[in-house]
Amino acid sequence: EALAVDRTDGISMSFADWRFNLRSSNTEPVVRLNVESRGDRFLLNTKKELIFEMLNNKN
C-alpha cells in the first residue's frame, strides 16, 4: 500500500523503500516513468519491471 499518492503531475506513489512517477511528457509524445529506491538496485529493477508488466497488461 502506498504511503502517499499525488496526481499533480501524472501519478506519483511513495512506498517505504521506493517511489515512482508516471506522466506524459510535455514536449514529446511519450510517457515517462521515473522509479527511485534508497540505494537498492535490485528493488528498483524489480518494481520497474512490475510497473511495465502492469502497463502492458492494460493494452
PDB file of N, CA, C and O in Angstrom:
ATOM      1  N   GLU A   1       0.845  -1.183   0.000  1.00  0.00           N
ATOM      2  CA  GLU A   1       0.000   0.000   0.000  1.00  0.00           C
ATOM      3  C   GLU A   1       0.892   1.249   0.000  1.00  0.00           C
ATOM      4  O   GLU A   1       1.877   1.331   0.734  1.00  0.00           O
ATOM      5  N   ALA A   2       0.521   2.202  -0.834  1.00  0.00           N
ATOM      6  CA  ALA A   2       1.288   3.439  -0.957  1.00  0.00           C
ATOM      7  C   ALA A   2       1.142   4.286   0.304  1.00  0.00           C
ATOM      8  O   ALA A   2       0.066   4.364   0.896  1.00  0.00           O
ATOM      9  N   LEU A   3       2.237   4.913   0.698  1.00  0.00           N
ATOM     10  CA  LEU A   3       2.218   5.838   1.832  1.00  0.00           C
ATOM     11  C   LEU A   3       1.669   7.192   1.408  1.00  0.00           C
ATOM     12  O   LEU A   3       1.065   7.908   2.206  1.00  0.00           O
ATOM     13  N   ALA A   4       1.889   7.538   0.127  1.00  0.00           N
ATOM     14  CA  ALA A   4       1.401   8.810  -0.402  1.00  0.00           C
ATOM     15  C   ALA A   4       1.115   8.656  -1.890  1.00  0.00           C
ATOM     16  O   ALA A   4       1.821   7.947  -2.607  1.00  0.00           O
ATOM     17  N   VAL A   5       0.058   9.340  -2.339  1.00  0.00           N
ATOM     18  CA  VAL A   5      -0.303   9.365  -3.754  1.00  0.00           C
ATOM     19  C   VAL A   5      -0.524  10.819  -4.137  1.00  0.00           C
ATOM     20  O   VAL A   5      -1.214  11.557  -3.433  1.00  0.00           O
ATOM     21  N   ASP A   6       0.068  11.231  -5.263  1.00  0.00           N
ATOM     22  CA  ASP A   6      -0.065  12.607  -5.738  1.00  0.00           C
ATOM     23  C   ASP A   6      -0.360  12.560  -7.232  1.00  0.00           C
ATOM     24  O   ASP A   6       0.362  11.918  -7.994  1.00  0.00           O
ATOM     25  N   ARG A   7      -1.412  13.235  -7.643  1.00  0.00           N
ATOM     26  CA  ARG A   7      -1.786  13.254  -9.058  1.00  0.00           C
ATOM     27  C   ARG A   7      -1.542  14.620  -9.691  1.00  0.00           C
ATOM     28  O   ARG A   7      -2.122  14.927 -10.733  1.00  0.00           O
ATOM     29  N   THR A   8      -0.699  15.438  -9.084  1.00  0.00           N
ATOM     30  CA  THR A   8      -0.408  16.774  -9.597  1.00  0.00           C
ATOM     31  C   THR A   8       0.230  16.722 -10.979  1.00  0.00           C
ATOM     32  O   THR A   8      -0.183  17.458 -11.875  1.00  0.00           O
ATOM     33  N   ASP A   9       1.214  15.876 -11.163  1.00  0.00           N
ATOM     34  CA  ASP A   9       1.950  15.765 -12.426  1.00  0.00           C
ATOM     35  C   ASP A   9       1.978  14.292 -12.827  1.00  0.00           C
ATOM     36  O   ASP A   9       2.968  13.603 -12.578  1.00  0.00           O
ATOM     37  N   GLY A  10       0.906  13.803 -13.441  1.00  0.00           N
ATOM     38  CA  GLY A  10       0.779  12.372 -13.719  1.00  0.00           C
ATOM     39  C   GLY A  10       0.323  11.691 -12.447  1.00  0.00           C
ATOM     40  O   GLY A  10      -0.599  12.154 -11.775  1.00  0.00           O
ATOM     41  N   ILE A  11       0.975  10.586 -12.122  1.00  0.00           N
ATOM     42  CA  ILE A  11       0.702   9.930 -10.840  1.00  0.00           C
ATOM     43  C   ILE A  11       2.030   9.607 -10.176  1.00  0.00           C
ATOM     44  O   ILE A  11       2.923   9.025 -10.792  1.00  0.00           O
ATOM     45  N   SER A  12       2.147   9.988  -8.921  1.00  0.00           N
ATOM     46  CA  SER A  12       3.320   9.678  -8.107  1.00  0.00           C
ATOM     47  C   SER A  12       2.846   8.883  -6.905  1.00  0.00           C
ATOM     48  O   SER A  12       1.855   9.227  -6.261  1.00  0.00           O
ATOM     49  N   MET A  13       3.575   7.809  -6.616  1.00  0.00           N
ATOM     50  CA  MET A  13       3.255   6.995  -5.446  1.00  0.00           C
ATOM     51  C   MET A  13       4.540   6.742  -4.678  1.00  0.00           C
ATOM     52  O   MET A  13       5.570   6.399  -5.259  1.00  0.00           O
ATOM     53  N   SER A  14       4.467   6.917  -3.359  1.00  0.00           N
ATOM     54  CA  SER A  14       5.616   6.684  -2.486  1.00  0.00           C
ATOM     55  C   SER A  14       5.324   5.515  -1.565  1.00  0.00           C
ATOM     56  O   SER A  14       4.239   5.403  -0.993  1.00  0.00           O
ATOM     57  N   PHE A  15       6.316   4.646  -1.434  1.00  0.00           N
ATOM     58  CA  PHE A  15       6.241   3.481  -0.563  1.00  0.00           C
ATOM     59  C   PHE A  15       7.386   3.579   0.437  1.00  0.00           C
ATOM     60  O   PHE A  15       8.171   4.525   0.372  1.00  0.00           O
ATOM     61  N   ALA A  16       7.500   2.648   1.338  1.00  0.00           N
ATOM     62  CA  ALA A  16       8.529   2.721   2.380  1.00  0.00           C
ATOM     63  C   ALA A  16       9.944   2.779   1.803  1.00  0.00           C
ATOM     64  O   ALA A  16      10.770   3.559   2.275  1.00  0.00           O
ATOM     65  N   ASP A  17      10.230   1.961   0.787  1.00  0.00           N
ATOM     66  CA  ASP A  17      11.593   1.863   0.266  1.00  0.00           C
ATOM     67  C   ASP A  17      11.762   2.327  -1.168  1.00  0.00           C
ATOM     68  O   ASP A  17      12.869   2.286  -1.704  1.00  0.00           O
ATOM     69  N   TRP A  18      10.682   2.768  -1.796  1.00  0.00           N
ATOM     70  CA  TRP A  18      10.788   3.194  -3.193  1.00  0.00           C
ATOM     71  C   TRP A  18       9.628   4.096  -3.557  1.00  0.00           C
ATOM     72  O   TRP A  18       8.651   4.210  -2.817  1.00  0.00           O
ATOM     73  N   ARG A  19       9.753   4.745  -4.726  1.00  0.00           N
ATOM     74  CA  ARG A  19       8.680   5.596  -5.226  1.00  0.00           C
ATOM     75  C   ARG A  19       8.766   5.667  -6.747  1.00  0.00           C
ATOM     76  O   ARG A  19       9.792   5.344  -7.344  1.00  0.00           O
ATOM     77  N   PHE A  20       7.657   6.100  -7.361  1.00  0.00           N
ATOM     78  CA  PHE A  20       7.679   6.270  -8.806  1.00  0.00           C
ATOM     79  C   PHE A  20       6.776   7.414  -9.222  1.00  0.00           C
ATOM     80  O   PHE A  20       5.878   7.826  -8.488  1.00  0.00           O
ATOM     81  N   ASN A  21       7.041   7.919 -10.431  1.00  0.00           N
ATOM     82  CA  ASN A  21       6.207   8.922 -11.072  1.00  0.00           C
ATOM     83  C   ASN A  21       6.002   8.473 -12.512  1.00  0.00           C
ATOM     84  O   ASN A  21       6.956   8.118 -13.205  1.00  0.00           O
ATOM     85  N   LEU A  22       4.759   8.492 -12.952  1.00  0.00           N
ATOM     86  CA  LEU A  22       4.400   8.134 -14.320  1.00  0.00           C
ATOM     87  C   LEU A  22       3.618   9.302 -14.886  1.00  0.00           C
ATOM     88  O   LEU A  22       2.591   9.695 -14.332  1.00  0.00           O
ATOM     89  N   ARG A  23       4.106   9.865 -16.000  1.00  0.00           N
ATOM     90  CA  ARG A  23       3.436  11.043 -16.544  1.00  0.00           C
ATOM     91  C   ARG A  23       3.689  11.180 -18.036  1.00  0.00           C
ATOM     92  O   ARG A  23       4.650  10.627 -18.571  1.00  0.00           O
ATOM     93  N   SER A  24       2.825  11.915 -18.691  1.00  0.00           N
ATOM     94  CA  SER A  24       3.011  12.255 -20.099  1.00  0.00           C
ATOM     95  C   SER A  24       4.043  13.363 -20.200  1.00  0.00           C
ATOM     96  O   SER A  24       4.090  14.267 -19.365  1.00  0.00           O
ATOM     97  N   SER A  25       4.867  13.279 -21.231  1.00  0.00           N
ATOM     98  CA  SER A  25       5.836  14.336 -21.486  1.00  0.00           C
ATOM     99  C   SER A  25       5.108  15.573 -21.994  1.00  0.00           C
ATOM    100  O   SER A  25       4.115  15.464 -22.714  1.00  0.00           O
ATOM    101  N   ASN A  26       5.598  16.742 -21.620  1.00  0.00           N
ATOM    102  CA  ASN A  26       5.031  17.993 -22.126  1.00  0.00           C
ATOM    103  C   ASN A  26       5.605  18.378 -23.480  1.00  0.00           C
ATOM    104  O   ASN A  26       5.039  19.226 -24.169  1.00  0.00           O
ATOM    105  N   THR A  27       6.725  17.768 -23.875  1.00  0.00           N
ATOM    106  CA  THR A  27       7.413  18.173 -25.098  1.00  0.00           C
ATOM    107  C   THR A  27       7.500  17.081 -26.158  1.00  0.00           C
ATOM    108  O   THR A  27       7.840  17.364 -27.307  1.00  0.00           O
ATOM    109  N   GLU A  28       7.198  15.840 -25.790  1.00  0.00           N
ATOM    110  CA  GLU A  28       7.296  14.721 -26.725  1.00  0.00           C
ATOM    111  C   GLU A  28       6.075  13.818 -26.561  1.00  0.00           C
ATOM    112  O   GLU A  28       5.449  13.815 -25.501  1.00  0.00           O
ATOM    113  N   PRO A  29       5.731  13.055 -27.595  1.00  0.00           N
ATOM    114  CA  PRO A  29       4.584  12.138 -27.494  1.00  0.00           C
ATOM    115  C   PRO A  29       4.969  10.821 -26.812  1.00  0.00           C
ATOM    116  O   PRO A  29       4.862   9.749 -27.408  1.00  0.00           O
ATOM    117  N   VAL A  30       5.411  10.916 -25.571  1.00  0.00           N
ATOM    118  CA  VAL A  30       5.845   9.737 -24.812  1.00  0.00           C
ATOM    119  C   VAL A  30       5.323   9.819 -23.380  1.00  0.00           C
ATOM    120  O   VAL A  30       4.917  10.878 -22.901  1.00  0.00           O
ATOM    121  N   VAL A  31       5.346   8.680 -22.725  1.00  0.00           N
ATOM    122  CA  VAL A  31       5.036   8.608 -21.298  1.00  0.00           C
ATOM    123  C   VAL A  31       6.342   8.330 -20.577  1.00  0.00           C
ATOM    124  O   VAL A  31       7.102   7.451 -20.984  1.00  0.00           O
ATOM    125  N   ARG A  32       6.608   9.065 -19.516  1.00  0.00           N
ATOM    126  CA  ARG A  32       7.851   8.911 -18.768  1.00  0.00           C
ATOM    127  C   ARG A  32       7.588   8.200 -17.442  1.00  0.00           C
ATOM    128  O   ARG A  32       6.615   8.483 -16.742  1.00  0.00           O
ATOM    129  N   LEU A  33       8.480   7.277 -17.125  1.00  0.00           N
ATOM    130  CA  LEU A  33       8.426   6.562 -15.854  1.00  0.00           C
ATOM    131  C   LEU A  33       9.732   6.803 -15.122  1.00  0.00           C
ATOM    132  O   LEU A  33      10.806   6.509 -15.645  1.00  0.00           O
ATOM    133  N   ASN A  34       9.644   7.333 -13.924  1.00  0.00           N
ATOM    134  CA  ASN A  34      10.806   7.505 -13.054  1.00  0.00           C
ATOM    135  C   ASN A  34      10.584   6.653 -11.812  1.00  0.00           C
ATOM    136  O   ASN A  34       9.566   6.777 -11.131  1.00  0.00           O
ATOM    137  N   VAL A  35      11.548   5.790 -11.530  1.00  0.00           N
ATOM    138  CA  VAL A  35      11.479   4.912 -10.363  1.00  0.00           C
ATOM    139  C   VAL A  35      12.722   5.163  -9.529  1.00  0.00           C
ATOM    140  O   VAL A  35      13.829   5.217 -10.064  1.00  0.00           O
ATOM    141  N   GLU A  36      12.548   5.318  -8.223  1.00  0.00           N
ATOM    142  CA  GLU A  36      13.671   5.559  -7.313  1.00  0.00           C
ATOM    143  C   GLU A  36      13.573   4.628  -6.114  1.00  0.00           C
ATOM    144  O   GLU A  36      12.483   4.296  -5.649  1.00  0.00           O
ATOM    145  N   SER A  37      14.741   4.213  -5.625  1.00  0.00           N
ATOM    146  CA  SER A  37      14.799   3.430  -4.388  1.00  0.00           C
ATOM    147  C   SER A  37      15.885   4.022  -3.511  1.00  0.00           C
ATOM    148  O   SER A  37      16.612   4.923  -3.930  1.00  0.00           O
ATOM    149  N   ARG A  38      15.989   3.525  -2.322  1.00  0.00           N
ATOM    150  CA  ARG A  38      17.007   4.019  -1.380  1.00  0.00           C
ATOM    151  C   ARG A  38      18.293   3.200  -1.528  1.00  0.00           C
ATOM    152  O   ARG A  38      18.748   2.559  -0.580  1.00  0.00           O
ATOM    153  N   GLY A  39      18.868   3.234  -2.732  1.00  0.00           N
ATOM    154  CA  GLY A  39      20.143   2.563  -2.966  1.00  0.00           C
ATOM    155  C   GLY A  39      20.050   1.076  -3.231  1.00  0.00           C
ATOM    156  O   GLY A  39      21.071   0.389  -3.226  1.00  0.00           O
ATOM    157  N   ASP A  40      18.849   0.559  -3.465  1.00  0.00           N
ATOM    158  CA  ASP A  40      18.656  -0.868  -3.696  1.00  0.00           C
ATOM    159  C   ASP A  40      18.343  -1.092  -5.177  1.00  0.00           C
ATOM    160  O   ASP A  40      17.187  -1.003  -5.592  1.00  0.00           O
ATOM    161  N   ARG A  41      19.367  -1.380  -5.962  1.00  0.00           N
ATOM    162  CA  ARG A  41      19.204  -1.533  -7.410  1.00  0.00           C
ATOM    163  C   ARG A  41      18.288  -2.712  -7.761  1.00  0.00           C
ATOM    164  O   ARG A  41      17.506  -2.622  -8.707  1.00  0.00           O
ATOM    165  N   PHE A  42      18.378  -3.814  -7.008  1.00  0.00           N
ATOM    166  CA  PHE A  42      17.516  -4.969  -7.265  1.00  0.00           C
ATOM    167  C   PHE A  42      16.049  -4.591  -7.067  1.00  0.00           C
ATOM    168  O   PHE A  42      15.208  -4.923  -7.903  1.00  0.00           O
ATOM    169  N   LEU A  43      15.736  -3.905  -5.978  1.00  0.00           N
ATOM    170  CA  LEU A  43      14.364  -3.462  -5.717  1.00  0.00           C
ATOM    171  C   LEU A  43      13.898  -2.525  -6.828  1.00  0.00           C
ATOM    172  O   LEU A  43      12.777  -2.656  -7.320  1.00  0.00           O
ATOM    173  N   LEU A  44      14.742  -1.589  -7.220  1.00  0.00           N
ATOM    174  CA  LEU A  44      14.402  -0.641  -8.272  1.00  0.00           C
ATOM    175  C   LEU A  44      14.051  -1.381  -9.565  1.00  0.00           C
ATOM    176  O   LEU A  44      13.023  -1.095 -10.180  1.00  0.00           O
ATOM    177  N   ASN A  45      14.885  -2.316  -9.977  1.00  0.00           N
ATOM    178  CA  ASN A  45      14.633  -3.060 -11.215  1.00  0.00           C
ATOM    179  C   ASN A  45      13.391  -3.939 -11.108  1.00  0.00           C
ATOM    180  O   ASN A  45      12.632  -4.062 -12.070  1.00  0.00           O
ATOM    181  N   THR A  46      13.183  -4.548  -9.951  1.00  0.00           N
ATOM    182  CA  THR A  46      12.000  -5.383  -9.741  1.00  0.00           C
ATOM    183  C   THR A  46      10.722  -4.559  -9.858  1.00  0.00           C
ATOM    184  O   THR A  46       9.772  -4.978 -10.519  1.00  0.00           O
ATOM    185  N   LYS A  47      10.694  -3.399  -9.228  1.00  0.00           N
ATOM    186  CA  LYS A  47       9.499  -2.553  -9.261  1.00  0.00           C
ATOM    187  C   LYS A  47       9.281  -1.975 -10.652  1.00  0.00           C
ATOM    188  O   LYS A  47       8.142  -1.868 -11.108  1.00  0.00           O
ATOM    189  N   LYS A  48      10.365  -1.601 -11.333  1.00  0.00           N
ATOM    190  CA  LYS A  48      10.259  -1.085 -12.695  1.00  0.00           C
ATOM    191  C   LYS A  48       9.629  -2.140 -13.609  1.00  0.00           C
ATOM    192  O   LYS A  48       8.731  -1.827 -14.392  1.00  0.00           O
ATOM    193  N   GLU A  49      10.091  -3.371 -13.513  1.00  0.00           N
ATOM    194  CA  GLU A  49       9.536  -4.451 -14.333  1.00  0.00           C
ATOM    195  C   GLU A  49       8.073  -4.720 -13.983  1.00  0.00           C
ATOM    196  O   GLU A  49       7.268  -5.000 -14.872  1.00  0.00           O
ATOM    197  N   LEU A  50       7.722  -4.638 -12.704  1.00  0.00           N
ATOM    198  CA  LEU A  50       6.336  -4.821 -12.282  1.00  0.00           C
ATOM    199  C   LEU A  50       5.430  -3.754 -12.902  1.00  0.00           C
ATOM    200  O   LEU A  50       4.340  -4.065 -13.381  1.00  0.00           O
ATOM    201  N   ILE A  51       5.878  -2.509 -12.894  1.00  0.00           N
ATOM    202  CA  ILE A  51       5.087  -1.419 -13.476  1.00  0.00           C
ATOM    203  C   ILE A  51       4.949  -1.616 -14.981  1.00  0.00           C
ATOM    204  O   ILE A  51       3.859  -1.441 -15.524  1.00  0.00           O
ATOM    205  N   PHE A  52       6.040  -1.979 -15.667  1.00  0.00           N
ATOM    206  CA  PHE A  52       5.968  -2.252 -17.110  1.00  0.00           C
ATOM    207  C   PHE A  52       4.965  -3.363 -17.400  1.00  0.00           C
ATOM    208  O   PHE A  52       4.174  -3.266 -18.339  1.00  0.00           O
ATOM    209  N   GLU A  53       5.001  -4.408 -16.596  1.00  0.00           N
ATOM    210  CA  GLU A  53       4.081  -5.536 -16.759  1.00  0.00           C
ATOM    211  C   GLU A  53       2.629  -5.080 -16.609  1.00  0.00           C
ATOM    212  O   GLU A  53       1.767  -5.454 -17.403  1.00  0.00           O
ATOM    213  N   MET A  54       2.373  -4.278 -15.595  1.00  0.00           N
ATOM    214  CA  MET A  54       1.019  -3.776 -15.359  1.00  0.00           C
ATOM    215  C   MET A  54       0.551  -2.905 -16.526  1.00  0.00           C
ATOM    216  O   MET A  54      -0.600  -3.008 -16.950  1.00  0.00           O
ATOM    217  N   LEU A  55       1.429  -2.055 -17.043  1.00  0.00           N
ATOM    218  CA  LEU A  55       1.070  -1.190 -18.166  1.00  0.00           C
ATOM    219  C   LEU A  55       0.810  -2.005 -19.428  1.00  0.00           C
ATOM    220  O   LEU A  55      -0.128  -1.712 -20.169  1.00  0.00           O
ATOM    221  N   ASN A  56       1.618  -3.011 -19.678  1.00  0.00           N
ATOM    222  CA  ASN A  56       1.438  -3.854 -20.864  1.00  0.00           C
ATOM    223  C   ASN A  56       0.164  -4.674 -20.789  1.00  0.00           C
ATOM    224  O   ASN A  56      -0.443  -4.957 -21.823  1.00  0.00           O
ATOM    225  N   ASN A  57      -0.257  -5.060 -19.599  1.00  0.00           N
ATOM    226  CA  ASN A  57      -1.487  -5.838 -19.437  1.00  0.00           C
ATOM    227  C   ASN A  57      -2.737  -4.993 -19.641  1.00  0.00           C
ATOM    228  O   ASN A  57      -3.824  -5.541 -19.828  1.00  0.00           O
ATOM    229  N   LYS A  58      -2.606  -3.680 -19.610  1.00  0.00           N
ATOM    230  CA  LYS A  58      -3.749  -2.786 -19.816  1.00  0.00           C
ATOM    231  C   LYS A  58      -4.125  -2.696 -21.287  1.00  0.00           C
ATOM    232  O   LYS A  58      -5.242  -2.293 -21.609  1.00  0.00           O
ATOM    233  N   ASN A  59      -3.218  -3.063 -22.184  1.00  0.00           N
ATOM    234  CA  ASN A  59      -3.466  -2.944 -23.641  1.00  0.00           C
ATOM    235  C   ASN A  59      -4.019  -4.213 -24.214  1.00  0.00           C
ATOM    236  O   ASN A  59      -4.282  -4.285 -25.414  1.00  0.00           O
TER     237      ASN A  59
END
